[in-house]
Amino acid sequence: MPTFQTYNVTPILPAALEPLREMSFNLWWTWEPAARRLFRHLDPDLWNRTNHNPVRMLQLSRQSRLEELAQDKAFLRELKQVFEEFEKYLGRHNTYGKTGAGRVIKNPIAYFSAEFGFHESIPNYSGGLGILAGDHCKSASDLDLNFVAIGLLYRHGYFRQQIDKDGVQAAINLNQNFYHLPIREALRSNGKPLISVPILDRQVFARLWELRVGRVSLYLLDTDIQENSAEDRLITAELYGGDLEMRMRQEIMLGIGGVKALAALGIQPAVFHMNEGHSAFLALERIRLNVVEKKLDFYSALQLVAAANVFTTHTPVPAGNDSFPREMMRKYFGNFAKELNIPFDELFTFGQTRLDPNDPFSMTILALRLSRHSNGVSKLHGEVTRSLWKDVWSGVPVQEVPITSITNGIHTKTWMAPEFAALYRKHLGVWEEHLTEPEFWRGVIDIHDAELWETHQKLKLRLINFIRDRERQRRERLGESPESIRKVNRILDPEILTVGFARRFATYKRGTLLFSDKERLKRLVNDTTRPVQFIFAGKARPRDEAGKAIIQEVYNSAAKPGWKIASSFLRTMTAISRAAWCRASIFG
């Protein structure tokens, strides 16, 4: 049988442009408009075709164009300035992590998440949980914290969405080539090329990839390698893909595999932070290591491990939290319980409220029981979460349930429109150093209203043009008439109040709430003096039939006769991505 080899043929990057390659492998460029402008200038059409991916752009750029830019004095001058800013950022010493309270953190914080959303060119996320994780990493970089992140690298990422003429969502797999992403194989301190994780009766191997995010690193586990069986290669095939059995294997790889990956890298974290319950098996693995290696009994090991665990819960309804039936847990963790020197039934109770022995094993409850600090993601969510999980602390008054709350923030430079960033710099100076100072931001009051409004409207028009482009592509794909395609230019009005709904379509997020009083809504959108227009964006998970039905319901509601304004725009609702909506509208 012939042997086939795959080669990646790329242009030779002139020496003068070498800084572009270095910057392309660090996500610092994603929050620096000047860096993005450099890559876009290489080839605007290619920038769009590669989904704004600098690594892929450098691979596909014409050699003649690269040679041309290597002689362009204006481009080289701008490249020099941006690269100096990049080096200055990485080499800074007067940071919170080096001179502030952060310097007391001697060993790293290890942040585990099933998804990370940094940029549209790295589709390793599905929604808000991943966006939050990505922003945490970026903020940790800005603060220069001793911080490392752990996740899985999905071959198909999260699917690309298409909506047909009937409003039905179709999921298109991505099948990523990892050599087109800004990742490199991680160097391991033990010299071994792979880590291994016992799953059932076999060892499953994983390669480690490193993604640099400013000053911090994210390490991603990948099981799609020849050392594994075809079945095990699928563990990291798709974010939130597969059945419950696959979800179990993914969460074992994330939690247990993540602990093993850190050890292989020679990293000894002081704190393990679980972003949602997907990675909660990490706590069991850390207990096992203390029982097996340090000869501690289970409960002593538990106290030692829990003291260093932090848990953030996001989902305010039980249905949104992963759980596994008893027999599945016995299948995967029966022998694990023996290593912990406790009966399996005793281990199983750590994922239950212990009020009903027939309850399944909840990953959220496991994380709550094995952490000494837990929090919700807003003040209200903290209250809801304490009520939702009060039975984990049976007999404790709900107000004393030990779940605190924070209010989720964002990484400001990622989400602030470049136009507003420039406006603030013009009027306020170096605002990036004063993000948490209310007195500093009172200076915005002195910016003339007309200047603020002009910038806002410019961004709003950009958003509308983006939606029109996406809707035009959709109608062409569906073979609609030329007249229908021309009508796209009349979709949305930049002078009308615009309200956006950009969320995952799941039943508990109530995507159809707007249509609960259709007559009132019709009056709002058809008001001749103060009309309102709505934009919907978001996906339902591929196997969430109820969520997909919500998309179809909203789509069909907007298409009904009598919606003089609504029918002209609501049919574009899922053409725009959540990230694009936020990037065009937040702070704008």
Secondary structure, 3 states (H helix, E strand, C coil): CCCCCCCCCCCCCCHHHHHHHHHHCEHHHHHCHHHHHHHHHHCHHHHHHCCCCHHHHHHHCCHHHHHHHCCCHHHHHHHHHHHHHHHHHHHCCCCHHHHCHHHHCCCCEEEECCCCCCCCCCCCCCCHHHHHHHHHHHHHHHHCCCEEEEEECCCCCCCEEEECCCCCEEEECCCCCHHHCCEEECCCCCCCCCEEEEECCEEEEEEEEEEEECCEEEEEEECCCCCCCHHHHHHHCCCCCCCHHHHHHHHHHHHHHHHHHHHHCCCCCCEEEEECHHHCHHHHHHHHHHHHHCCCCHHHHHHHHHCCEEEECCCCCHHHCCEECHHHHHHHHHHHHHHCCCCHHHHHHHHCCCCCCCCCEEHHHHHHHCCCEEEECCHHHHHHHHHHCHHHHCCCCHHHCCCEECCCCCCHHHHCCHHHHHHHHHHHCCHHHHCCCHHHHHHHHHCCHHHHHHHHHHHHHHHHHHHHHHHHHHHHHCCCCHHHHHHHHHCCCCCCEEEEEECCCCHHHCCCHHHHHHHHHHHHHHCCCCCEEEEEECCCCCCCHHHHHHHHHHHHHHCCCCCCCHHHCHHHCCCCCHHHHHHHHCCC
